[in-house]
Amino acid sequence: MSVADEIAAELDDLHAGETSPGMAAVCRDLARAIDGTDAPTAKAVAARELRSIMSDLRKLAPVGEKGDAVDDIAEQREKRRAAARAATDA
């Protein structure tokens, strides 16, 4: 996958188009610029700016309702409890 594809996917996950549409558009442009050049200096400059803006967007992203480490632990705990209940019922 290209840098532009990866950035677009991450922007969708962050809901950046809803929270910061202008910054999301700049990220897409920078990612396309990285994909469109072979000049190492140009890639480095664009990557530095892209990294900075993506960091800001991650901080602004809404907190997800599911999928963090606490949810993973709770889900695994529930699976263990269900398995223990099934073992005692059998």
N, C-alpha and C positions, 0 to 999 in steps of 0.2 A: 504494500500500500504506500501511497505517496504521503508526504508530510501534510498536504492539504486535506487528504482523506482522514488521516488520524486526528488532525486538529478539529475538523468538522464533527467527527464522532464525539470527541471530548466536549466540544462546545454544546452539542445536543444533550449530553449527559449532565452538564452543568446548568442547562436551561439558560445559557448566556444570551440567547436571542431575545429572551423575555426580560431579563434583569438588566442587561447592558448591551443593547443591540449595536451601538456604535463601536464599542470595544471588540465585540465579536466580529464585526465586519473587518476591522483592522487586522485581527488575528488571521482571518481567512485570506486577506490580501498578502500578509507577510508569509504565510505558509505557501501560497502560490508563487511568491517571489523566490522562496527557497527552492522550490521544485523547478522553477524556470531558469535557474542560473547554474553555471559550473564554476563561477568565480568564488574561490574560498573566502575572500574578504567580504564579499557581498553576502554570502551565506551566513558568515559569522555575525555580521551586523544585524541582519534580519532575525537570526535565531536569538540573539541577545534581547532584542526588543520583543520578540514573540514570547520568550520565556518570562519576561517581566510582566507583560500584559496578562498572560495566562495565570500567573501567580495571583495577580489582583482579582481576576475573574473567579478563581477557586475560592478566594476569601469571601467574595460576594455571593457565591452560589447558595441557594436555599438548602437548608438542612433536609436531607432525605428522611423519609419515614421508615425505610427499611434498607438493610444492606450494610450497616456498619458492624464493627467488631462485636458490640454488645448484642445486636440481633443475632449474629452468628452463634455466639455462645449460648444464648437463650434457646435458639433452635436446636442446637446439639443437645442441650440439657433435656429438652422436651422429648427428643428422640430416645435418649437413654431411659427416661422415665417410662415412656410408652413400651419400650422393649422389656423393662423390668416388670411392668404390669402384665404384659403378655406372658412372660415367663412364669409368673406366680399364678396366673389364671389357668395355665395349661397343665 
